[in-house]
Amino acid sequence: MPENSLVLVKPEANTEVMAFYNEALSLREFAIARVITCNDDLKPANDDLIIIRRVKKAMEEKRKEYLLPFQSHVKETNEAYKSLMEPIEEADKLTASKMLAFDVEQKRRIREAEAIEAEKMELARREAELKGGEITVDLTPVERPEAVPEHVRTDMGMTGQRDNWKWEVVDFALVPDTYKMINPAVLTPTAKSYKDTRTIPGIRIYNEPIIAYRS
């Protein structure tokens, strides 16, 4: 088991967290029962909303407080392992790339040998037509490299190539709409900054007010 100095403490065991939770239960009951029929009803609703937002903020801060040590540990562990894994990742990449490069080169040499033989046969055919059947072209088969096996097996295990299909955009305008994705990270700041002064084809920018508070 890896050594771990972090102590797991359940939020439910924290009296402060549970106090916030119990207060939230009461606030929810008030919210369910609340009826706003006139301007005067807005004042207690305002007060409760201020309390609700304060409790939400406090609970969120406690959540972050609980997670911070673990997040820091995860970050530090990932950073450490990024460096620790570098040699083995490079060894993996180099070995695999050299095996693939060898396969590509062998296939190229085989294709070249086949092309030379085909050219020799065509040349012999043309010579035979010209000389009434006489052939002087050397038709000795061209020596070609041995094909790379699909799998390499040893007592250690087996390796082999596997299809790994990828993609790249060559002309975005031609991409069907099905494969185009809306980017909220771009549209949300645009809507907030330009409001209804910016028009984007196919996009409706609209205002949907929310209740803000200041205490």
JOPE-V842451 format. One record per residue. N is the residue number from 0. RES is the residue in one letter. PSI is psi in degrees with one decimal (none if undefined). OMEGA is omega in whole degrees, 0 to 359 (none if undefined). BURIAL is # if it has 9 or more other C-alpha atoms within 8 Angstrom, else .. Layout:
n=<N & N>
res=<RES & RES>
psi=<PSI & PSI>
omega=<OMEGA & OMEGA>
burial=<BURIAL & BURIAL>
//
This chain:
n=<0 & 1 & 2 & 3 & 4 & 5 & 6 & 7 & 8 & 9 & 10 & 11 & 12 & 13 & 14 & 15 & 16 & 17 & 18 & 19 & 20 & 21 & 22 & 23 & 24 & 25 & 26 & 27 & 28 & 29 & 30 & 31 & 32 & 33 & 34 & 35 & 36 & 37 & 38 & 39 & 40 & 41 & 42 & 43 & 44 & 45 & 46 & 47 & 48 & 49 & 50 & 51 & 52 & 53 & 54 & 55 & 56 & 57 & 58 & 59 & 60 & 61 & 62 & 63 & 64 & 65 & 66 & 67 & 68 & 69 & 70 & 71 & 72 & 73 & 74 & 75 & 76 & 77 & 78 & 79 & 80 & 81 & 82 & 83 & 84 & 85 & 86 & 87 & 88 & 89 & 90 & 91 & 92 & 93 & 94 & 95 & 96 & 97 & 98 & 99 & 100 & 101 & 102 & 103 & 104 & 105 & 106 & 107 & 108 & 109 & 110 & 111 & 112 & 113 & 114 & 115 & 116 & 117 & 118 & 119 & 120 & 121 & 122 & 123 & 124 & 125 & 126 & 127 & 128 & 129 & 130 & 131 & 132 & 133 & 134 & 135 & 136 & 137 & 138 & 139 & 140 & 141 & 142 & 143 & 144 & 145 & 146 & 147 & 148 & 149 & 150 & 151 & 152 & 153 & 154 & 155 & 156 & 157 & 158 & 159 & 160 & 161 & 162 & 163 & 164 & 165 & 166 & 167 & 168 & 169 & 170 & 171 & 172 & 173 & 174 & 175 & 176 & 177 & 178 & 179 & 180 & 181 & 182 & 183 & 184 & 185 & 186 & 187 & 188 & 189 & 190 & 191 & 192 & 193 & 194 & 195 & 196 & 197 & 198 & 199 & 200 & 201 & 202 & 203 & 204 & 205 & 206 & 207 & 208 & 209 & 210 & 211 & 212 & 213 & 214>
res=<M & P & E & N & S & L & V & L & V & K & P & E & A & N & T & E & V & M & A & F & Y & N & E & A & L & S & L & R & E & F & A & I & A & R & V & I & T & C & N & D & D & L & K & P & A & N & D & D & L & I & I & I & R & R & V & K & K & A & M & E & E & K & R & K & E & Y & L & L & P & F & Q & S & H & V & K & E & T & N & E & A & Y & K & S & L & M & E & P & I & E & E & A & D & K & L & T & A & S & K & M & L & A & F & D & V & E & Q & K & R & R & I & R & E & A & E & A & I & E & A & E & K & M & E & L & A & R & R & E & A & E & L & K & G & G & E & I & T & V & D & L & T & P & V & E & R & P & E & A & V & P & E & H & V & R & T & D & M & G & M & T & G & Q & R & D & N & W & K & W & E & V & V & D & F & A & L & V & P & D & T & Y & K & M & I & N & P & A & V & L & T & P & T & A & K & S & Y & K & D & T & R & T & I & P & G & I & R & I & Y & N & E & P & I & I & A & Y & R & S>
psi=<133.3 & 144.0 & 137.1 & 117.4 & -4.1 & 138.6 & 126.0 & 115.7 & 124.7 & 134.4 & -31.6 & -18.2 & -3.9 & 119.4 & -34.2 & -43.2 & -44.1 & -29.8 & -42.2 & -41.7 & -45.5 & -37.8 & -37.2 & -37.3 & -42.7 & -43.1 & -34.5 & -40.8 & -42.3 & -40.0 & -38.9 & -40.7 & -14.4 & 137.3 & 126.2 & 111.5 & -11.0 & 172.9 & -35.0 & -29.0 & -16.9 & -28.9 & -52.0 & -32.0 & -40.6 & -47.5 & -44.3 & -39.7 & -37.5 & -44.3 & -44.1 & -46.9 & -37.1 & -43.5 & -41.6 & -46.3 & -43.5 & -41.5 & -39.0 & -39.7 & -38.3 & -38.6 & -45.7 & -35.3 & -39.3 & -41.4 & -25.2 & -48.4 & -38.4 & -41.1 & -40.1 & -41.2 & -42.8 & -44.0 & -46.4 & -38.9 & -44.4 & -41.7 & -41.3 & -45.2 & -25.2 & -40.0 & -42.5 & -32.7 & -11.9 & -47.3 & -42.8 & -34.6 & -41.2 & -40.1 & -42.7 & -49.8 & -44.6 & -46.9 & -46.3 & -41.8 & -36.0 & -35.8 & -41.9 & -40.4 & -39.2 & -42.9 & -44.0 & -43.6 & -41.3 & -42.2 & -36.8 & -42.6 & -37.2 & -44.4 & -38.7 & -41.8 & -42.3 & -38.6 & -39.8 & -43.7 & -40.6 & -39.7 & -38.9 & -40.8 & -40.4 & -39.2 & -39.6 & -40.8 & -43.8 & -37.8 & -39.4 & -40.1 & -36.9 & -37.8 & 18.5 & 37.4 & -11.7 & 133.3 & 123.0 & -6.7 & 135.8 & 111.4 & 18.8 & 128.6 & 137.2 & 130.9 & 127.9 & 151.8 & 157.5 & 137.0 & 144.3 & 130.4 & 151.8 & -33.7 & 145.1 & 118.4 & 134.4 & -179.6 & -22.2 & -26.2 & -157.1 & 141.7 & 156.9 & 163.0 & 149.1 & 140.3 & 139.3 & 76.3 & 135.7 & -177.2 & 159.0 & 147.2 & 124.2 & -24.6 & 98.7 & -32.3 & -27.4 & -6.9 & 128.7 & 149.3 & -29.9 & -31.5 & 5.3 & 138.7 & 133.2 & 138.1 & 96.8 & -31.7 & -22.3 & -41.8 & -39.4 & -50.4 & -33.4 & -45.7 & -40.5 & -33.8 & -45.1 & -13.2 & -133.0 & 13.2 & -10.5 & 130.0 & 127.0 & 120.1 & 129.4 & -2.1 & 132.9 & 118.7 & 119.9 & 163.4 & 125.9 & 89.7 & 148.1 & 163.4 & 117.1 & 162.0 & 157.1 & 127.0 & none>
omega=<178 & 177 & 182 & 182 & 181 & 180 & 179 & 179 & 181 & 178 & 182 & 180 & 181 & 184 & 180 & 178 & 181 & 176 & 176 & 181 & 180 & 176 & 179 & 178 & 179 & 180 & 178 & 179 & 177 & 181 & 179 & 184 & 187 & 174 & 179 & 182 & 180 & 182 & 181 & 179 & 181 & 184 & 177 & 177 & 177 & 181 & 179 & 181 & 176 & 179 & 180 & 181 & 178 & 180 & 177 & 181 & 180 & 180 & 178 & 178 & 177 & 178 & 180 & 179 & 178 & 187 & 187 & 180 & 181 & 179 & 178 & 179 & 178 & 180 & 181 & 180 & 179 & 179 & 179 & 183 & 176 & 178 & 182 & 182 & 186 & 181 & 183 & 177 & 180 & 178 & 178 & 183 & 182 & 182 & 181 & 182 & 179 & 176 & 178 & 180 & 178 & 179 & 179 & 182 & 179 & 179 & 178 & 181 & 177 & 178 & 180 & 178 & 178 & 179 & 179 & 179 & 179 & 179 & 179 & 179 & 178 & 179 & 179 & 179 & 180 & 179 & 180 & 178 & 182 & 187 & 176 & 175 & 181 & 180 & 177 & 180 & 179 & 181 & 176 & 181 & 179 & 179 & 181 & 181 & 178 & 179 & 178 & 180 & 179 & 180 & 175 & 183 & 173 & 178 & 181 & 183 & 185 & 174 & 178 & 181 & 177 & 180 & 180 & 185 & 179 & 181 & 172 & 180 & 178 & 176 & 185 & 182 & 182 & 182 & 178 & 182 & 182 & 185 & 177 & 184 & 175 & 182 & 180 & 182 & 178 & 185 & 182 & 177 & 179 & 180 & 181 & 183 & 187 & 180 & 183 & 178 & 180 & 177 & 178 & 180 & 177 & 181 & 175 & 176 & 185 & 181 & 177 & 187 & 173 & 179 & 176 & 179 & 175 & 183 & none>
burial=<. & . & . & . & . & . & . & . & . & . & . & . & . & . & . & . & # & # & . & # & . & . & . & # & . & . & # & . & . & . & . & . & . & . & . & . & . & . & . & . & # & # & . & . & # & . & . & # & # & # & . & # & . & . & # & . & . & # & # & . & . & # & . & . & . & # & . & . & # & # & . & . & . & . & . & . & . & . & . & . & . & . & . & . & . & . & . & . & . & . & . & . & . & . & . & . & . & . & . & . & . & . & # & . & . & # & # & . & # & # & . & . & # & # & . & # & # & . & . & # & # & . & # & # & # & . & # & # & . & . & . & . & . & . & # & . & . & . & . & . & . & . & . & . & . & . & . & . & . & . & . & . & . & . & . & . & . & . & . & . & . & . & . & . & . & . & . & . & . & . & . & . & . & . & . & . & . & . & . & . & . & . & . & . & . & . & . & . & . & # & # & . & . & . & # & . & . & . & . & . & . & . & . & . & . & . & . & . & . & . & . & . & . & . & .>
//
